[in-house]
Amino acid sequence: MTTKRTSVTPTLQAQIIALREAGYTNLAISKRLGIGVRTVQRHLASAGVKKGSLKNELIEQARDEALNLLR
């Protein structure tokens, strides 16, 4: 059985962090973005986001990136 890995893109990581900030669980984030729960966990870990705590600078960066995508 082969495993398809989702690469860490800034856009995907920004979306995951923004959804996490909005209160979504890892399971809800994975369903919303169509990726695995483990992928969500990996993205959060690589961004330095730990369970129960979000870094303000990462949140601001995620917001800025998300807003830039909408422009």
N, CA, C and O atoms as CSV, one atom per row, in Angstrom:
chain,resi,resn,atom,element,x,y,z
A,1,MET,N,N,0.844,-1.180,0.000
A,1,MET,CA,C,0.000,0.000,0.000
A,1,MET,C,C,0.888,1.241,0.000
A,1,MET,O,O,1.781,1.373,0.837
A,2,THR,N,N,0.642,2.133,-0.926
A,2,THR,CA,C,1.424,3.364,-1.001
A,2,THR,C,C,0.663,4.487,-0.303
A,2,THR,O,O,-0.568,4.506,-0.273
A,3,THR,N,N,1.410,5.397,0.243
A,3,THR,CA,C,0.826,6.534,0.942
A,3,THR,C,C,1.082,7.787,0.148
A,3,THR,O,O,2.217,8.067,-0.237
A,4,LYS,N,N,0.033,8.544,-0.100
A,4,LYS,CA,C,0.165,9.824,-0.795
A,4,LYS,C,C,0.399,10.904,0.237
A,4,LYS,O,O,-0.432,11.104,1.124
A,5,ARG,N,N,1.509,11.599,0.138
A,5,ARG,CA,C,1.838,12.659,1.088
A,5,ARG,C,C,1.452,14.012,0.511
A,5,ARG,O,O,1.692,14.290,-0.664
A,6,THR,N,N,0.857,14.841,1.342
A,6,THR,CA,C,0.511,16.198,0.954
A,6,THR,C,C,1.681,17.097,1.320
A,6,THR,O,O,2.097,17.136,2.478
A,7,SER,N,N,2.212,17.816,0.342
A,7,SER,CA,C,3.357,18.676,0.625
A,7,SER,C,C,2.927,19.906,1.420
A,7,SER,O,O,1.797,20.383,1.314
A,8,VAL,N,N,3.856,20.393,2.206
A,8,VAL,CA,C,3.587,21.572,3.031
A,8,VAL,C,C,3.704,22.809,2.154
A,8,VAL,O,O,4.806,23.241,1.815
A,9,THR,N,N,2.572,23.367,1.794
A,9,THR,CA,C,2.574,24.602,1.033
A,9,THR,C,C,2.195,25.725,1.985
A,9,THR,O,O,1.425,25.509,2.921
A,10,PRO,N,N,2.724,26.919,1.759
A,10,PRO,CA,C,2.369,28.039,2.631
A,10,PRO,C,C,0.862,28.287,2.684
A,10,PRO,O,O,0.322,28.632,3.735
A,11,THR,N,N,0.195,28.113,1.560
A,11,THR,CA,C,-1.244,28.346,1.510
A,11,THR,C,C,-1.992,27.344,2.380
A,11,THR,O,O,-2.861,27.723,3.165
A,12,LEU,N,N,-1.651,26.065,2.239
A,12,LEU,CA,C,-2.314,25.025,3.017
A,12,LEU,C,C,-2.025,25.209,4.498
A,12,LEU,O,O,-2.920,25.079,5.334
A,13,GLN,N,N,-0.800,25.503,4.811
A,13,GLN,CA,C,-0.425,25.698,6.211
A,13,GLN,C,C,-1.161,26.910,6.804
A,13,GLN,O,O,-1.602,26.863,7.952
A,14,ALA,N,N,-1.291,27.975,6.038
A,14,ALA,CA,C,-2.015,29.162,6.502
A,14,ALA,C,C,-3.481,28.837,6.752
A,14,ALA,O,O,-4.066,29.302,7.731
A,15,GLN,N,N,-4.073,28.041,5.872
A,15,GLN,CA,C,-5.470,27.664,6.052
A,15,GLN,C,C,-5.648,26.816,7.303
A,15,GLN,O,O,-6.599,27.009,8.060
A,16,ILE,N,N,-4.736,25.883,7.517
A,16,ILE,CA,C,-4.822,25.015,8.693
A,16,ILE,C,C,-4.709,25.837,9.968
A,16,ILE,O,O,-5.490,25.648,10.901
A,17,ILE,N,N,-3.745,26.745,10.013
A,17,ILE,CA,C,-3.550,27.573,11.203
A,17,ILE,C,C,-4.762,28.473,11.437
A,17,ILE,O,O,-5.209,28.630,12.574
A,18,ALA,N,N,-5.288,29.056,10.379
A,18,ALA,CA,C,-6.459,29.932,10.509
A,18,ALA,C,C,-7.669,29.152,11.017
A,18,ALA,O,O,-8.407,29.638,11.874
A,19,LEU,N,N,-7.874,27.952,10.494
A,19,LEU,CA,C,-8.995,27.136,10.953
A,19,LEU,C,C,-8.803,26.704,12.404
A,19,LEU,O,O,-9.757,26.659,13.181
A,20,ARG,N,N,-7.570,26.390,12.756
A,20,ARG,CA,C,-7.268,26.011,14.143
A,20,ARG,C,C,-7.585,27.173,15.076
A,20,ARG,O,O,-8.159,26.983,16.148
A,21,GLU,N,N,-7.202,28.391,14.654
A,21,GLU,CA,C,-7.481,29.582,15.455
A,21,GLU,C,C,-8.984,29.797,15.597
A,21,GLU,O,O,-9.459,30.262,16.634
A,22,ALA,N,N,-9.716,29.460,14.561
A,22,ALA,CA,C,-11.164,29.638,14.589
A,22,ALA,C,C,-11.855,28.603,15.475
A,22,ALA,O,O,-13.068,28.662,15.677
A,23,GLY,N,N,-11.077,27.652,16.002
A,23,GLY,CA,C,-11.642,26.689,16.933
A,23,GLY,C,C,-11.938,25.324,16.353
A,23,GLY,O,O,-12.502,24.470,17.036
A,24,TYR,N,N,-11.565,25.105,15.098
A,24,TYR,CA,C,-11.797,23.805,14.480
A,24,TYR,C,C,-10.869,22.756,15.086
A,24,TYR,O,O,-9.726,23.056,15.431
A,25,THR,N,N,-11.359,21.534,15.214
A,25,THR,CA,C,-10.522,20.423,15.661
A,25,THR,C,C,-9.702,19.922,14.482
A,25,THR,O,O,-9.973,20.276,13.334
A,26,ASN,N,N,-8.701,19.099,14.764
A,26,ASN,CA,C,-7.897,18.525,13.686
A,26,ASN,C,C,-8.768,17.713,12.733
A,26,ASN,O,O,-8.578,17.770,11.518
A,27,LEU,N,N,-9.717,16.960,13.275
A,27,LEU,CA,C,-10.611,16.164,12.442
A,27,LEU,C,C,-11.465,17.059,11.543
A,27,LEU,O,O,-11.622,16.777,10.355
A,28,ALA,N,N,-12.013,18.128,12.103
A,28,ALA,CA,C,-12.836,19.047,11.310
A,28,ALA,C,C,-12.012,19.732,10.223
A,28,ALA,O,O,-12.488,19.919,9.103
A,29,ILE,N,N,-10.779,20.104,10.554
A,29,ILE,CA,C,-9.889,20.730,9.564
A,29,ILE,C,C,-9.603,19.750,8.433
A,29,ILE,O,O,-9.640,20.120,7.260
A,30,SER,N,N,-9.318,18.507,8.786
A,30,SER,CA,C,-8.989,17.515,7.758
A,30,SER,C,C,-10.168,17.271,6.820
A,30,SER,O,O,-9.989,17.149,5.608
A,31,LYS,N,N,-11.365,17.201,7.380
A,31,LYS,CA,C,-12.550,16.992,6.542
A,31,LYS,C,C,-12.810,18.200,5.649
A,31,LYS,O,O,-13.140,18.047,4.473
A,32,ARG,N,N,-12.663,19.386,6.201
A,32,ARG,CA,C,-12.936,20.615,5.436
A,32,ARG,C,C,-11.955,20.787,4.274
A,32,ARG,O,O,-12.343,21.234,3.194
A,33,LEU,N,N,-10.680,20.431,4.497
A,33,LEU,CA,C,-9.656,20.623,3.469
A,33,LEU,C,C,-9.405,19.373,2.634
A,33,LEU,O,O,-8.650,19.417,1.662
A,34,GLY,N,N,-10.027,18.270,3.001
A,34,GLY,CA,C,-9.867,17.037,2.232
A,34,GLY,C,C,-8.491,16.401,2.386
A,34,GLY,O,O,-7.959,15.823,1.438
A,35,ILE,N,N,-7.921,16.507,3.574
A,35,ILE,CA,C,-6.622,15.906,3.855
A,35,ILE,C,C,-6.750,15.061,5.119
A,35,ILE,O,O,-7.750,15.153,5.832
A,36,GLY,N,N,-5.752,14.248,5.392
A,36,GLY,CA,C,-5.791,13.386,6.559
A,36,GLY,C,C,-5.529,14.131,7.852
A,36,GLY,O,O,-4.907,15.193,7.864
A,37,VAL,N,N,-6.019,13.551,8.947
A,37,VAL,CA,C,-5.807,14.146,10.265
A,37,VAL,C,C,-4.315,14.222,10.573
A,37,VAL,O,O,-3.837,15.218,11.116
A,38,ARG,N,N,-3.588,13.172,10.227
A,38,ARG,CA,C,-2.139,13.155,10.480
A,38,ARG,C,C,-1.446,14.270,9.697
A,38,ARG,O,O,-0.477,14.856,10.181
A,39,THR,N,N,-1.931,14.562,8.506
A,39,THR,CA,C,-1.370,15.655,7.712
A,39,THR,C,C,-1.583,16.988,8.425
A,39,THR,O,O,-0.685,17.829,8.463
A,40,VAL,N,N,-2.766,17.172,8.984
A,40,VAL,CA,C,-3.050,18.398,9.750
A,40,VAL,C,C,-2.095,18.493,10.928
A,40,VAL,O,O,-1.515,19.550,11.178
A,41,GLN,N,N,-1.931,17.394,11.652
A,41,GLN,CA,C,-1.027,17.378,12.805
A,41,GLN,C,C,0.402,17.716,12.380
A,41,GLN,O,O,1.096,18.472,13.061
A,42,ARG,N,N,0.833,17.157,11.263
A,42,ARG,CA,C,2.187,17.400,10.760
A,42,ARG,C,C,2.388,18.869,10.395
A,42,ARG,O,O,3.428,19.450,10.707
A,43,HIS,N,N,1.398,19.468,9.737
A,43,HIS,CA,C,1.484,20.882,9.356
A,43,HIS,C,C,1.542,21.772,10.594
A,43,HIS,O,O,2.339,22.708,10.650
A,44,LEU,N,N,0.711,21.487,11.574
A,44,LEU,CA,C,0.711,22.280,12.802
A,44,LEU,C,C,2.038,22.137,13.535
A,44,LEU,O,O,2.568,23.113,14.067
A,45,ALA,N,N,2.571,20.926,13.562
A,45,ALA,CA,C,3.857,20.706,14.227
A,45,ALA,C,C,4.987,21.429,13.508
A,45,ALA,O,O,5.860,22.013,14.149
A,46,SER,N,N,4.975,21.393,12.179
A,46,SER,CA,C,6.047,22.049,11.424
A,46,SER,C,C,5.976,23.570,11.556
A,46,SER,O,O,6.982,24.261,11.395
A,47,ALA,N,N,4.779,24.087,11.850
A,47,ALA,CA,C,4.618,25.533,12.049
A,47,ALA,C,C,4.890,25.934,13.494
A,47,ALA,O,O,4.903,27.120,13.821
A,48,GLY,N,N,5.108,24.940,14.362
A,48,GLY,CA,C,5.384,25.234,15.754
A,48,GLY,C,C,4.146,25.471,16.589
A,48,GLY,O,O,4.241,25.981,17.705
A,49,VAL,N,N,2.985,25.110,16.066
A,49,VAL,CA,C,1.739,25.272,16.802
A,49,VAL,C,C,1.536,24.029,17.662
A,49,VAL,O,O,1.491,22.909,17.154
A,50,LYS,N,N,1.417,24.241,18.953
A,50,LYS,CA,C,1.233,23.122,19.872
A,50,LYS,C,C,-0.209,23.075,20.343
A,50,LYS,O,O,-0.907,24.089,20.346
A,51,LYS,N,N,-0.641,21.912,20.732
A,51,LYS,CA,C,-2.015,21.721,21.188
A,51,LYS,C,C,-2.330,22.683,22.325
A,51,LYS,O,O,-1.621,22.740,23.329
A,52,GLY,N,N,-3.404,23.432,22.145
A,52,GLY,CA,C,-3.848,24.342,23.183
A,52,GLY,C,C,-3.185,25.702,23.164
A,52,GLY,O,O,-3.542,26.568,23.963
A,53,SER,N,N,-2.219,25.918,22.267
A,53,SER,CA,C,-1.581,27.236,22.220
A,53,SER,C,C,-1.244,27.595,20.784
A,53,SER,O,O,-0.746,26.769,20.018
A,54,LEU,N,N,-1.519,28.818,20.443
A,54,LEU,CA,C,-1.182,29.318,19.117
A,54,LEU,C,C,-0.266,30.522,19.278
A,54,LEU,O,O,-0.460,31.351,20.167
A,55,LYS,N,N,0.720,30.606,18.419
A,55,LYS,CA,C,1.638,31.740,18.485
A,55,LYS,C,C,1.046,32.904,17.705
A,55,LYS,O,O,0.634,32.750,16.556
A,56,ASN,N,N,1.008,34.053,18.334
A,56,ASN,CA,C,0.388,35.230,17.717
A,56,ASN,C,C,1.016,35.590,16.388
A,56,ASN,O,O,0.305,35.978,15.462
A,57,GLU,N,N,2.320,35.473,16.268
A,57,GLU,CA,C,2.948,35.827,14.995
A,57,GLU,C,C,2.540,34.865,13.881
A,57,GLU,O,O,2.395,35.286,12.734
A,58,LEU,N,N,2.355,33.594,14.194
A,58,LEU,CA,C,1.891,32.643,13.192
A,58,LEU,C,C,0.449,32.931,12.795
A,58,LEU,O,O,0.076,32.800,11.629
A,59,ILE,N,N,-0.340,33.316,13.763
A,59,ILE,CA,C,-1.735,33.654,13.477
A,59,ILE,C,C,-1.802,34.869,12.556
A,59,ILE,O,O,-2.545,34.872,11.575
A,60,GLU,N,N,-1.030,35.888,12.873
A,60,GLU,CA,C,-1.009,37.089,12.036
A,60,GLU,C,C,-0.513,36.766,10.628
A,60,GLU,O,O,-1.059,37.264,9.643
A,61,GLN,N,N,0.508,35.944,10.538
A,61,GLN,CA,C,1.042,35.556,9.235
A,61,GLN,C,C,-0.011,34.786,8.440
A,61,GLN,O,O,-0.188,35.025,7.245
A,62,ALA,N,N,-0.707,33.866,9.101
A,62,ALA,CA,C,-1.753,33.091,8.429
A,62,ALA,C,C,-2.875,34.000,7.946
A,62,ALA,O,O,-3.382,33.831,6.838
A,63,ARG,N,N,-3.261,34.960,8.773
A,63,ARG,CA,C,-4.306,35.919,8.368
A,63,ARG,C,C,-3.862,36.729,7.155
A,63,ARG,O,O,-4.609,36.890,6.190
A,64,ASP,N,N,-2.632,37.234,7.223
A,64,ASP,CA,C,-2.123,38.043,6.110
A,64,ASP,C,C,-2.081,37.229,4.820
A,64,ASP,O,O,-2.473,37.721,3.762
A,65,GLU,N,N,-1.609,35.993,4.902
A,65,GLU,CA,C,-1.530,35.146,3.710
A,65,GLU,C,C,-2.928,34.839,3.175
A,65,GLU,O,O,-3.147,34.852,1.964
A,66,ALA,N,N,-3.866,34.565,4.069
A,66,ALA,CA,C,-5.228,34.287,3.635
A,66,ALA,C,C,-5.856,35.512,2.982
A,66,ALA,O,O,-6.534,35.390,1.963
A,67,LEU,N,N,-5.636,36.690,3.559
A,67,LEU,CA,C,-6.172,37.915,2.971
A,67,LEU,C,C,-5.545,38.208,1.612
A,67,LEU,O,O,-6.226,38.667,0.694
A,68,ASN,N,N,-4.255,37.942,1.486
A,68,ASN,CA,C,-3.581,38.145,0.204
A,68,ASN,C,C,-4.130,37.229,-0.874
A,68,ASN,O,O,-4.168,37.600,-2.047
A,69,LEU,N,N,-4.555,36.041,-0.487
A,69,LEU,CA,C,-5.153,35.117,-1.457
A,69,LEU,C,C,-6.486,35.642,-1.979
A,69,LEU,O,O,-6.865,35.362,-3.116
A,70,LEU,N,N,-7.192,36.396,-1.155
A,70,LEU,CA,C,-8.506,36.918,-1.534
A,70,LEU,C,C,-8.415,38.164,-2.396
A,70,LEU,O,O,-9.393,38.550,-3.036
A,71,ARG,N,N,-7.257,38.792,-2.419
A,71,ARG,CA,C,-7.115,40.042,-3.178
A,71,ARG,C,C,-6.869,39.779,-4.628
A,71,ARG,O,O,-6.726,40.718,-5.411
